[in-house]
Amino acid sequence: MITLYRRDEQAWIYREAWYDEATGEFVIHHGALGANGKLTSEKVSAPEAEQLLESFTAQCREDGFAEPAPDDQIELRLLYPLKGEHPSASEQRNVGAVHREVLATLAWRGLGLLSDPVIEPHSGGHASVMRIQTLHQGKAREAVKAAVRAGDVPASKIELRVG
């Protein structure tokens, strides 16, 4: 998968493309950062997809799209505090549910990457931590809150922090 961005006067615009091996489709997803993007796909072979990805990348670069500079990105941490050093079965289920909801919400809006959950020390205990790399802190925060509200894990169990 390749994801490229361009800053216009009003907002960040994104374009991304990938080959879905399971369906045999080359997929393009694009839009304004923070809004649900548009999706197009077509059936192709793996070698054709490789050529299409190269052409897609070249066209995007010609149109002024590039990988975001590290200085443009902000890291947010999504924390699920644990009762012990390791998550219980219930905590694992909740963390998995939050991860799926937030990942889908961020992805469809071009808001960045979400890491897999990792156990880290937190406030004298431990937490399952997922890191978000985004170009827009405010929109990412709102998307995370919306994703958590849409799920079945109480929002009071989740913490969202910068850095």
C-alpha positions, 0 to 999 in steps of 0.5 A: 500500500502506498499513501501520499498527501498534498497540502492545498490551501484549505486542507490536506488531500490524500491518495492511496492505492493497494493490491488486494490479493484476496479479491484480485483487485487494484484499489484506489482510495482518495479524498480530503483528510478527515472525510470519508474518501472515495473508492474505486477498484478493478480486477487485475492480475498481480503483475498488472497491479505492480505496474498500476501501482508504479504508474499511480505513484508517478502520477501522484508525484507529478501532481505534487503528492508525497509522503508526509514529512516527519515534522508534519506528523503528530503522534497520539497514543490511545491507551487502555489501562489494564488491571494487571501486567497482562490483559485478561480475556475481557481486556483483550476483547475490548482492546481488539474491538477498539483497535478494529473500530479506530483502525477502520475509522482512521483509514476511511478518512485518510487520517493516518496509521494505527499501530498494533496494541503493545503493553507498556508501563502506565501510571504505576501499572500497565496499559495496552497502547496503540500509537497513531501517526496523523497529519491532523490532531483535531480530526484524528481525535474526533475520529477516535472518539466517534469510533469508540462511541460506535463500539461497545467498549465504554469511552471511560476505559480509553485515554487519548494523549499526545505523544 
